[in-house]
Amino acid sequence: MANPRRGHPVTVIATSQSATRRRKLPLSQIIVVFLFVTILICAISIQTIMRSIKMAGQPEVDLITPQSLSKSNQQVTVVDSKEPVVIAHAISLIKCSKSASVTGFLDAAAVLRHSIHKNSIHAKRNEGNRSRYSYQMYAIVHPSCAPHSAPLIKLGYRLLVKDHPVKKEDIKGEWLRNHIEGENCCGSAEFIKLYAYHITKHPIVVHWDMDVAVLQPLDDLYDAMLYPSTHPIGQAARNRIEKQHPEDPWPETVDAFVTRDITSAKPWEKVTAVQGGFLVARPDKAVFDKYIEFIKEGNYTHNPARGDGSGWSGLGYGGFQGAMAYQGVVAYYYDILRPNTAVELNVCRWNQVGADVIWRGPEHMEHHLQCRDFPRTTLADGQPDYASNTLCEDCRNTPIEFVKTIHYTACKKPWECKMAYPRNPRDKRQKYRLENLVNVTMCMDLVREWFELRKEFEDELLTSSGGKAKLAERNGAFESQYFLGYCSGEGNYVPMKPPPNDFDINSMYGIW
């Protein structure tokens, strides 16, 4: 009788009484046959798994299917699996009022997906640099953005249409209820990003802003979350990951990776916002519920001076950009409600915005040229050692080969077709700070990376569609060494042509 799963012959031992009466095999022969078949099946299984690993160009390591964290904090169950782990990558459509903005962001969604694909197991690249992980794209879409969702579906995104989880009138705290809608960028609407925790089909979700490009695989982050520190893979990943504060101990269980908004921080403030464009987290609806619970409670203290006594529970999580909204609540959750479960990454490597991390005023010039990050060392009297807090990496000059992901904020959005020159502020006290905000040459090199990805995406689309896809013009003369012909003038972006209606974008990538 053949085993339908494997296609290999096996011996079946009859157990019915009628069969026993027809032929009675000696017990010793039955045991020998059983052992032989068991060994044969195990040998074939091992050969099949090892052959699939070698074909994928991967090191011969334990294959795992990650499981969600249990109450005992067991991170993984090691089992045989021939399929790669699939990571969820999510974006959110929060505002869709400006058609020009939507056009740019839809192009951004295409470039983001392409950059993630290039750094997945499906990439056509040198096998030594390939990821071991697969991916699935998701878009969390507010109903008001639904008319703009069709292009996302064509780009391979799965839609999650969600209303904002918290409305202003749901908030009990009077001050927060009356002021949250004025918070950058989007007031309470930004909480829609929290639905990323609902994508529990996958062991890990990465939530991105769309003005992002991925330059290198993120395997180390995934490995650190899915393998315990005692496992060789988990240990190696932890050794390679560059944390913002290398001296900080690793959590027993890593539930999230974040970067902080250090470019907006002040050296004398202990609390720094999470940078809202990048979150790597373990999906869990209970975590989502906890966020919504404390947001609706609205225990938020207003303090015009910021710092201690302000913000969520009066613990200093207030006053900075985004404090009442997403950037504040994520920081508060992982710092206060779930401490020692999130890891802060080096901002010059991960979610790199290319902006100055040095304090240049205009207020409190006694901190001039100190790191914006709060000092970790103290003086003999226990006070922060501000004077020695000057040894921070200058993200404006980090070589691009060290950068894992780019977030186009300080360096401007690529589709804005603008050079990264500082603006002329109304408040002239800000002039010195803004003149030093970015390295224009480095910024434009990062912008060129985005346009290289766009060009590659369009070229592959043209080939895969058999010439049916239409290419946008590439003859724009404005700073073409950076914009590659996609900008006909400052602010004049040439958007992509949509893929053909009958073309499945996933066929271009050769997956699912």
Secondary structure as UniProt FT lines:
FT   TURN            4..6
FT   HELIX           17..22
FT   HELIX           27..55
FT   TURN            56..57
FT   STRAND          65..66
FT   TURN            71..72
FT   STRAND          76..77
FT   STRAND          86..93
FT   HELIX           99..118
FT   TURN            121..122
FT   HELIX           127..129
FT   STRAND          134..141
FT   HELIX           143..148
FT   HELIX           150..154
FT   TURN            155..156
FT   STRAND          157..161
FT   HELIX           168..170
FT   HELIX           174..179
FT   HELIX           180..182
FT   TURN            184..186
FT   HELIX           187..198
FT   TURN            200..201
FT   STRAND          205..208
FT   STRAND          212..214
FT   HELIX           219..226
FT   TURN            229..230
FT   HELIX           232..240
FT   TURN            246..247
FT   STRAND          256..260
FT   HELIX           262..264
FT   TURN            267..268
FT   STRAND          274..281
FT   HELIX           285..297
FT   STRAND          300..301
FT   TURN            304..305
FT   TURN            308..309
FT   STRAND          311..312
FT   TURN            313..314
FT   TURN            321..324
FT   HELIX           326..332
FT   HELIX           333..337
FT   TURN            339..340
FT   STRAND          342..345
FT   TURN            347..349
FT   HELIX           365..367
FT   TURN            368..369
FT   TURN            380..381
FT   TURN            387..390
FT   HELIX           395..397
FT   HELIX           400..402
FT   STRAND          405..407
FT   TURN            410..411
FT   HELIX           414..416
FT   HELIX           428..430
FT   HELIX           431..435
FT   HELIX           440..464
FT   TURN            465..467
FT   TURN            478..479
FT   HELIX           480..483
FT   TURN            484..485
FT   STRAND          487..489
FT   TURN            490..491
FT   STRAND          492..493
FT   TURN            501..502
FT   HELIX           505..509
//
